[in-house]
Amino acid sequence: MRISGLSRTKLVIGGFDIRAKTHTSEDQFYKVMANAHALFPAIQGVGVHGYYTVTGPPEAEVKLFEASNSTVTWSLTKIPVSTWQELLKVLPDIGTVSAGYDIRASRLISRQTVTEKTEEFAAVYKKIGPTKEAPSNGLPNLSISGTLTISPKPVNNALHPSWRNATVYLITGQSWTDSTNDTAVRNIIHDVTYRKLTLLRELDLAQGVYLNEPDWQWSFWGPNYARLRDIKERYDPEGLLWCPQCVGSEDWVQRQNGRLCRVFTP
């Protein structure tokens, strides 16, 4: 048995908070957000990784649009930690998750998009992000989250190549509760699935995604799918191994009772 040891990595955990002032328009704020994203490739290049969220009223934890004077205000908090164990100790305990429902749309956003298409990115960000005023229909405001943990280092595997040129994995979502009527729920699902997801996709059609979407073969594996399909047919010609939206799963249809039936091919 071979055991490899890795040296400990020293870390600094930081929190960066940007808040818009009362007179700041949504256009101004999302322009700031787009310009911030243009800095992400350089920031990641020096070893910074992390996550962020964008919320709006009436969210209690982070109020995106508030206060007065100037355009935005910001603050930076740094906590030095020497080991992953110490990092886990300072992270907050999120406790239990409350009941509710949500739907999300997501996309891998390339470095080229955030650095060369800043205005277009800001316009899309505004359309998929929270509004300055709380929604009048009683629904929670939209929320956005971003993941900056993607490595640009090329690896010879089945992963979609767009993971290597992406600077952020962007997710927008809309939630609702049991009190939301069926018509409103259908409208939410349609809006996120066919409007917001399309806006994200059209920023760069060559990019991929992590969560499910209609063209999952390309979105998950891109040009690698044909090779993966050949491997699947070579080693599992009977389709013994199956899972939803996995390589070759389109050959089967899952019935309501859970049983699988082969797709009819004339």
GUMI-543314 format. One record per residue (C-alpha): residue in one letter; chain; x, y, z. Coordinates in pm, whole numbers, always signed. Layout:
   res   chain        x        y        z
     A       A        X        Y        Z
...
//
This chain:
   res   chain        x        y        z
     M       A       +0       +0       +0
     R       A     +128     +345      -90
     I       A      +43     +651     +115
     S       A     +119    +1002       -8
     G       A     +148    +1288     +235
     L       A      +68    +1648     +149
     S       A     +195    +1954     +328
     R       A      -53    +2168     +520
     T       A     -183    +2472     +340
     K       A     -211    +2799     +529
     L       A     -538    +2975     +468
     V       A     -701    +3309     +531
     I       A    -1080    +3316     +526
     G       A    -1227    +3647     +423
     G       A    -1570    +3795     +382
     F       A    -1638    +4080     +139
     D       A    -1972    +4259     +164
     I       A    -2106    +4505      -97
     R       A    -2428    +4697      -28
     A       A    -2608    +4945     -248
     K       A    -2729    +5279     -113
     T       A    -3092    +5389     -129
     H       A    -3064    +5612     -433
     T       A    -2859    +5356     -628
     S       A    -3046    +5224     -931
     E       A    -3054    +4858    -1025
     D       A    -2859    +4938    -1343
     Q       A    -2583    +5101    -1138
     F       A    -2564    +4818     -889
     Y       A    -2551    +4542    -1149
     K       A    -2285    +4733    -1340
     V       A    -2078    +4721    -1020
     M       A    -2146    +4348     -996
     A       A    -2041    +4290    -1357
     N       A    -1720    +4487    -1302
     A       A    -1652    +4279     -990
     H       A    -1689    +3960    -1194
     A       A    -1434    +4093    -1442
     L       A    -1181    +4079    -1157
     F       A    -1254    +3714    -1075
     P       A    -1007    +3555    -1322
     A       A     -715    +3752    -1178
     I       A     -831    +3689     -821
     Q       A     -854    +3315     -882
     G       A     -514    +3323    -1048
     V       A     -350    +3413     -717
     G       A     -528    +3135     -527
     V       A     -854    +3288     -406
     H       A    -1159    +3059     -406
     G       A    -1499    +3088     -248
     Y       A    -1872    +3148     -278
     Y       A    -2101    +3450     -286
     T       A    -2470    +3529     -269
     V       A    -2678    +3822     -393
     T       A    -3014    +3884     -226
     G       A    -3268    +4165     -210
     P       A    -3551    +4283      +15
     P       A    -3723    +4149     +213
     E       A    -3433    +3910     +290
     A       A    -3337    +3945     +655
     E       A    -2976    +3824     +645
     V       A    -2835    +4050     +374
     K       A    -3016    +4360     +248
     L       A    -2883    +4438      -94
     F       A    -3034    +4785     -135
     E       A    -3023    +5006     +174
     A       A    -2876    +5314     +354
     S       A    -2794    +5649     +194
     N       A    -2518    +5854      +30
     S       A    -2265    +5738     -235
     T       A    -2337    +5441     -466
     V       A    -2218    +5134     -278
     T       A    -2051    +5062      +53
     W       A    -1823    +4770     +123
     S       A    -1640    +4597     +406
     L       A    -1372    +4328     +426
     T       A    -1322    +4082     +711
     K       A    -1017    +3852     +736
     I       A     -970    +3555     +970
     P       A     -631    +3374     +952
     V       A     -648    +2995     +993
     S       A     -359    +2749     +967
     T       A     -547    +2422     +903
     W       A     -873    +2299     +753
     Q       A     -977    +2185    +1102
     E       A     -947    +2542    +1231
     L       A    -1142    +2665     +929
     L       A    -1432    +2433    +1010
     K       A    -1439    +2568    +1366
     V       A    -1495    +2929    +1253
     L       A    -1759    +2848     +992
     P       A    -2115    +2914    +1113
     D       A    -2355    +2634    +1200
     I       A    -2643    +2677     +956
     G       A    -2874    +2460    +1165
     T       A    -3184    +2308    +1009
     V       A    -3331    +2402     +674
     S       A    -3686    +2533     +676
     A       A    -3955    +2380     +457
     G       A    -4016    +2530     +116
     Y       A    -3969    +2484     -257
     D       A    -3746    +2640     -518
     I       A    -3633    +2609     -877
     R       A    -3295    +2708    -1012
     A       A    -3122    +2785    -1339
     S       A    -2745    +2775    -1367
     R       A    -2454    +2811    -1606
     L       A    -2076    +2805    -1613
     I       A    -1968    +3161    -1696
     S       A    -1644    +3190    -1892
     R       A    -1355    +3427    -1824
     Q       A    -1411    +3574    -2170
     T       A    -1772    +3663    -2085
     V       A    -1690    +3853    -1764
     T       A    -1392    +4038    -1911
     E       A    -1507    +4112    -2267
     K       A    -1889    +4123    -2244
     T       A    -1927    +4326    -1925
     E       A    -2230    +4531    -2034
     E       A    -2416    +4228    -2170
     F       A    -2335    +4033    -1854
     A       A    -2464    +4319    -1635
     A       A    -2791    +4330    -1835
     V       A    -2846    +3956    -1795
     Y       A    -2749    +3969    -1427
     K       A    -3016    +4233    -1368
     K       A    -3284    +4021    -1539
     I       A    -3207    +3708    -1337
     G       A    -3122    +3875    -1005
     P       A    -3316    +4025     -713
     T       A    -3506    +4349     -757
     K       A    -3453    +4670     -562
     E       A    -3806    +4661     -424
     A       A    -3960    +4357     -259
     P       A    -4193    +4166     -497
     S       A    -4553    +4286     -475
     N       A    -4696    +3936     -530
     G       A    -4587    +3813     -187
     L       A    -4319    +3580     -321
     P       A    -3962    +3590     -191
     N       A    -3718    +3794     -397
     L       A    -3494    +3617     -645
     S       A    -3152    +3511     -521
     I       A    -2820    +3452     -695
     S       A    -2523    +3248     -581
     G       A    -2182    +3205     -737
     T       A    -1911    +2944     -691
     L       A    -1547    +3041     -745
     T       A    -1382    +2706     -684
     I       A    -1313    +2602    -1042
     S       A     -958    +2507    -1142
     P       A     -826    +2614    -1485
     K       A     -573    +2329    -1484
     P       A     -646    +2093    -1779
     V       A     -721    +1733    -1683
     N       A     -770    +1439    -1920
     N       A    -1112    +1319    -1807
     A       A    -1478    +1322    -1909
     L       A    -1552    +1665    -1763
     H       A    -1697    +1928    -1998
     P       A    -1405    +2145    -2125
     S       A    -1596    +2460    -2025
     W       A    -1512    +2385    -1661
     R       A    -1153    +2481    -1742
     N       A    -1234    +2822    -1892
     A       A    -1509    +2913    -1643
     T       A    -1449    +3170    -1372
     V       A    -1777    +3128    -1184
     Y       A    -2063    +2882    -1163
     L       A    -2369    +3108    -1151
     I       A    -2704    +3000    -1005
     T       A    -3028    +3198     -994
     G       A    -3330    +3072     -808
     Q       A    -3688    +3147     -710
     S       A    -3854    +2997     -404
     W       A    -4215    +2963     -291
     T       A    -4417    +2809       -9
     D       A    -4724    +2590      +36
     S       A    -4940    +2904      +33
     T       A    -4841    +2984     -328
     N       A    -5124    +2891     -564
     D       A    -5076    +2641     -848
     T       A    -5096    +2903    -1123
     A       A    -4819    +3109     -965
     V       A    -4603    +2799     -923
     R       A    -4645    +2707    -1290
     N       A    -4552    +3063    -1390
     I       A    -4241    +3051    -1170
     I       A    -4127    +2720    -1318
     H       A    -4187    +2843    -1674
     D       A    -4005    +3172    -1610
     V       A    -3693    +3012    -1461
     T       A    -3681    +2722    -1707
     Y       A    -3751    +2903    -2033
     R       A    -3656    +3266    -1967
     K       A    -3380    +3292    -1711
     L       A    -3202    +2974    -1817
     T       A    -3214    +3091    -2180
     L       A    -3063    +3427    -2081
     L       A    -2774    +3251    -1908
     R       A    -2723    +3006    -2194
     E       A    -2716    +3279    -2458
     L       A    -2427    +3456    -2286
     D       A    -2204    +3182    -2430
     L       A    -2363    +2885    -2605
     A       A    -2042    +2681    -2583
     Q       A    -2044    +2675    -2203
     G       A    -2179    +2390    -1993
     V       A    -2365    +2341    -1668
     Y       A    -2359    +2130    -1352
     L       A    -2729    +2093    -1270
     N       A    -2977    +1932    -1507
     E       A    -3110    +2103    -1818
     P       A    -3275    +1984    -2142
     D       A    -2961    +1935    -2355
     W       A    -2783    +1752    -2074
     Q       A    -2556    +1543    -2299
     W       A    -2380    +1855    -2424
     S       A    -2421    +2059    -2107
     F       A    -2260    +1792    -1887
     W       A    -1991    +1649    -2115
     G       A    -1971    +1861    -2431
     P       A    -1755    +1703    -2704
     N       A    -1666    +1415    -2470
     Y       A    -2013    +1259    -2487
     A       A    -1961    +1061    -2810
     R       A    -1647     +898    -2665
     L       A    -1825     +822    -2338
     R       A    -2118     +671    -2527
     D       A    -1880     +438    -2715
     I       A    -1727     +326    -2384
     K       A    -2073     +265    -2239
     E       A    -2182      +49    -2535
     R       A    -1855     -146    -2529
     Y       A    -1859     -241    -2159
     D       A    -2232     -231    -2079
     P       A    -2417     -320    -2400
     E       A    -2724     -441    -2208
     G       A    -2760     -119    -2009
     L       A    -2726     -290    -1671
     L       A    -2595      +28    -1507
     W       A    -2844     +315    -1532
     C       A    -2917     +644    -1361
     P       A    -3113     +953    -1474
     Q       A    -2920    +1176    -1715
     C       A    -2615     +948    -1716
     V       A    -2436     +834    -2030
     G       A    -2673     +613    -2232
     S       A    -2975     +680    -2011
     E       A    -3166     +818    -2309
     D       A    -3204     +455    -2429
     W       A    -3449     +390    -2146
     V       A    -3777     +534    -2017
     Q       A    -3864     +511    -1648
     R       A    -4229     +428    -1582
     Q       A    -4431     +555    -1287
     N       A    -4374     +229    -1099
     G       A    -3996     +274    -1132
     R       A    -3942       +5    -1396
     L       A    -3727      +79    -1700
     C       A    -3833      +12    -2059
     R       A    -3610      +40    -2364
     V       A    -3696     +324    -2599
     F       A    -3857     +194    -2918
     T       A    -3627     +234    -3216
     P       A    -3794     +157    -3552
//
